[in-house]
């Protein structure tokens, strides 16, 4: 029963990555599906470490992109305040 529960959680994680439609998340979903075959009887992080590290890299990349966007938005707001429209 525990193995079935772990696999159900794993499949739900992969399904969430697939539903986002982002190319980076789709690649990570593909890696996860490939790693599913390697699990066999051993459902551990030892098998899933490429997925875990890939997910951490993806989160860092998305955080960096959001930070750049926020900086651009704040810079454009400051420009609008200094140069009001006539």
C-alpha positions in Angstrom: 0.0 0.0 0.0 2.8 2.4 0.8 4.4 1.9 -2.7 1.1 2.6 -4.3 0.7 5.8 -2.3 4.2 6.9 -3.2 3.7 6.2 -6.9 0.3 8.1 -6.8 2.1 11.1 -5.3 4.9 10.8 -7.9 2.3 10.7 -10.7 0.5 13.7 -9.4 3.7 15.7 -9.2 4.5 14.8 -12.8 1.0 15.7 -13.9 1.3 19.1 -12.3 4.5 19.7 -14.3 2.8 18.6 -17.5 -0.3 20.9 -17.0 1.8 24.1 -16.7 2.9 23.9 -20.3 6.2 25.7 -19.7 8.9 24.2 -21.8 11.4 23.9 -18.9 8.7 22.1 -16.8 7.8 19.8 -19.7 11.5 18.8 -20.0 11.6 18.1 -16.2 8.4 16.1 -16.5 10.0 14.0 -19.3 13.0 13.4 -17.1 10.7 12.4 -14.3 8.8 9.9 -16.6 12.1 8.4 -17.7 13.2 8.0 -14.1 10.0 6.3 -13.2 11.2 3.2 -15.1 14.4 3.2 -13.1 12.5 3.1 -9.8 11.4 -0.5 -10.0 11.2 -1.6 -6.4 13.4 1.1 -5.1 11.4 4.3 -4.6 14.1 6.6 -3.1 15.7 9.9 -3.7 18.8 8.0 -4.9 17.0 7.3 -8.1 15.3 10.6 -8.3 18.2 12.9 -7.6 18.4 14.3 -11.2 14.8 15.3 -10.9 15.2 16.9 -7.5 18.3 18.9 -8.6 16.6 19.8 -11.9 13.6 21.1 -9.9 15.9 23.2 -7.7 17.6 24.7 -10.7 14.2 25.4 -12.3 13.1 27.2 -9.1 16.3 29.2 -9.0 15.9 30.2 -12.7 12.2 31.2 -12.2 13.2 33.2 -9.1 15.9 35.0 -11.0 13.5 35.8 -13.9 10.8 37.2 -11.5 13.5 39.3 -9.8 14.5 40.8 -13.2 10.9 41.5 -14.1 10.3 43.2 -10.8 13.4 45.4 -11.2 12.3 46.4 -14.7 8.8 47.3 -13.5 10.1 49.4 -10.6 12.5 51.1 -12.9 9.8 52.0 -15.4 7.6 53.3 -12.6 10.4 55.5 -11.4 10.9 56.9 -14.9 7.2 57.7 -15.1 7.3 59.6 -11.8 10.3 61.7 -12.8 9.0 62.5 -16.3 5.2 63.1 -16.0 3.1 63.1 -19.1 1.9 66.5 -20.3 
